Amino acid sequence: MAPRCDHMDCAEPGLYRAPKSRDRLNDYFNFCLEHVRAYNKAWNYFEGMGTEDIERQIRRDTVWDRPTWPLGGWRIPPQPDVAAAFRRAMGLDEGNEPASEARSHGPKLGVAEQQALRVLELKPGVTWDEIKARYKGLAKQLHPDANGGDKTAEERLKLVNQAYSTLKHSALF
């Protein structure tokens, strides 16, 4: 059986719920259709709030009332001693050699990466930007539309694509 309407002197069934206040949105009155319409017409969630309070509430509602922070702002910066130990373990700071010189030798390349660099006609120690630029240049040069359907250029393009994919998925670049 439905509860009675919570409006004074009303004996109709209270089939429609309405929040009791802005602070108690999960606590409801039960009204009949006539009284819930009157209640809703008079309801003003922002009543008694200032402009700044309303703006703050709107901003909270846009993110479903969950805290937000700038992208990447939650990360803890690496501790200097941990970073130095990592660089030493990776061979980036060898002896008294400056880190820039150690980096110029580049990381140890696997067989697949070495072969991929040869296909792209590049030498070890190359940067990712140089790899991308070389790939784009070769892709334009070897594209079937630029070569009138030449099969050797097409096969070479397949090798270039495979080499680029190998380097792209390598953890070294």
ZIBEL-V652983 format. One record per backbone hydrogen bond with DSSP energy under -1.0 kcal/mol. CO is the residue of the C=O (numbers start at 1). NH is the residue of the N-H. If there is no record, write none. Layout:
((CO	NH) (CO	NH))
This chain:
((3	14) (7	10) (12	5) (13	15) (16	31) (18	29) (24	27) (27	20) (29	18) (30	6) (31	16) (32	36) (33	37) (34	38) (35	39) (36	40) (37	41) (38	42) (39	43) (44	47) (46	49) (50	54) (51	55) (52	56) (53	57) (54	58) (55	59) (56	60) (57	61) (58	62) (60	65) (61	64) (63	66) (70	73) (72	75) (79	83) (80	84) (81	85) (82	86) (83	87) (84	88) (85	89) (86	90) (87	92) (88	91) (94	97) (98	102) (99	103) (100	104) (103	106) (110	114) (111	115) (112	116) (113	117) (114	118) (115	119) (116	120) (117	122) (118	121) (127	131) (128	132) (129	133) (130	134) (131	135) (132	136) (133	137) (134	138) (135	139) (136	140) (137	141) (138	142) (143	146) (144	149) (150	154) (151	155) (152	156) (153	157) (154	158) (155	159) (156	160) (157	161) (158	162) (159	163) (160	164) (161	165) (162	166) (163	167) (164	168) (165	169))
